[in-house]
Amino acid sequence: MWVIAFARFLVVLDGTIMIVALPSIQDALKISPSNLNWVINAYSLTFGGLMLVAGRVGDLYGRKKIFRVGLVLFGAASLLGGLAPTGGALIAFRAVQGVGAAIATPGALSLLVATFPEGRPRTRALGLYGGMTGLASVMGLVLGGVLTTYAGWRWVLLVNVPVIIGVLLGVNALDEGAPAGRTKIDLPGAAFATLGAGSLVYAVDRVGEHGWSDAAVVGCLTGSALLLSLFVAAQRIGRTPMVPREVVGDRGRGGANIVTLLMSTGSFATYFFLTLYMQQILGYSALRTGLMYLPLAVGFGIAAGGVGPQLLARTSERAALSLALALAAAGTAWFGFLTVHSSMYGMVMPASLVTGLGLGATVVVSTGIGVRGIDGSEAGIGSALLTAGSQIGGALGLAGLATVAVTATRHAAKGTPLPDALVHGYTAGFRVAVGLYLLGIVVALVTVTPYDGRRGSAAAPAEVTG
């Protein structure tokens, strides 16, 4: 299980670990401000855009084999990126890293599904997997600050290499699972999914710098909507659809994917606003900012090791997911009362702990529901749907909620000092995140019904007790 957990930790970590290192990278490689965001975006674009195709490839051609390919590609790109002599080379290797992450991620969760049977063993494994997912996104900010300060920005990438080698040595212990019942890829579906998801991620990433009215943003969003509509149509009429109907046939699994997207939208924006609050309002260094995320990381760890699995074991899935989201909403609502004079130890850190508990439990529970009852032969594409929702949700959160915050700050700045106006914008973003978590509760209550053990099926309405 630790093999899968560490692999998951690394690919999620690399989505955030570069953020704190960006100023050092810009100075060292002389990257222009207009291109600096591509150090982050190149990774998220290829990671999010190739997720569904990678999940299907693993199901068809062997999960362990494809998992290894993804890990090797990710590790090689980390090494070359850490040694990159120019900004262009670094951005190119970050894109290759994203390809490796997209190949390895569905394989990791599908190998978990194949290795651990449903019930308590899988619940414990999902707890660790979910905990690593949330913990990595937070620890990326912590480790990015520490490594950049004491070892240099290149080690933000180079540190991946020895961990990847260790993970590769443990892959043989994993169960391959059942082979897929089909022998070819749905090529039209693969093209529509890759181009549609890639266009969406690119458009959302571009919004932060150019705004929603930018011609390229509008064009990519329109193209994405068209391509993803064609993808849905191809899945309905195709003989061998990329996403089998039985995978999306269960309402609970669909609800878990929607909740994952909503949660990621809110959580990534929360990290962004907290970072700005600590650096721009409190004047913290990158290192101190990273260390202040430790309570959030502790909350994730507690949720993964106890709260999330216990909720799944002691309550219905519907209740467990709703309670986890309510906890995340409560912690984030606490951030909504921040002022320029708020106490780090009396307010920010306790709120971070509560938020971490809620988000960590949500990841564990939603992942458990999202892969419940999926046949081993379809585990890769099922897990890819969850991860794609997480990636796209994160990008939407950074762009959409940042727009909310900027708009609120602009209005507040007309009659208040700039620091107060900035905090007003941050708290507006936190409140929108709370609304997303509450919407997730509604989705959970409507969609998640008891599972009766059959693929693509939920219990009959008369049996619903959650």
Secondary structure, 3 states (H helix, E strand, C coil): CHHHHHHHHHHHHHHHCCCCCHHHHHHHHCCCHHHHCHHHHHHHHHHHHCHHHHHHHHHHHCHHHHHHHHHHHHHHHHHHHHCCCCHHHHHHHHHHHHHHHHHHHHHHHHHHHHHCCCCHHHHHHHHHHHHHHHHHHHHHHHHHHHHHHHCCCCHHHHCHHHHHHHHHHHHHHCCCCCCCCCCCCCHHHHHHHHHHHHHHHHHHHHHHHHCCCCHHHHHHHHHHHHHHHHHHHHHHHCCCCCCCHHHHCCHHHHHHHHHHHHHHHHHHHHHHHHHHHHHHHCCCCHHHHHHCCHHHHHHHHHHHHHHHHHHHHHCCHHHHHHHHHHHHHHHHHHHCCCCCCCCHHHHHHHHHHHHHHHHHHHHHHHHHHHCCCCCHHHHHHHHHHHHHHHHHHHHHHHHHHHHHHHHHHHHHCCCCCHHHHHHHHHHHHHHHHHHHHHHHHHHHHHHCCCCCCCCCCCCCHHHCCC
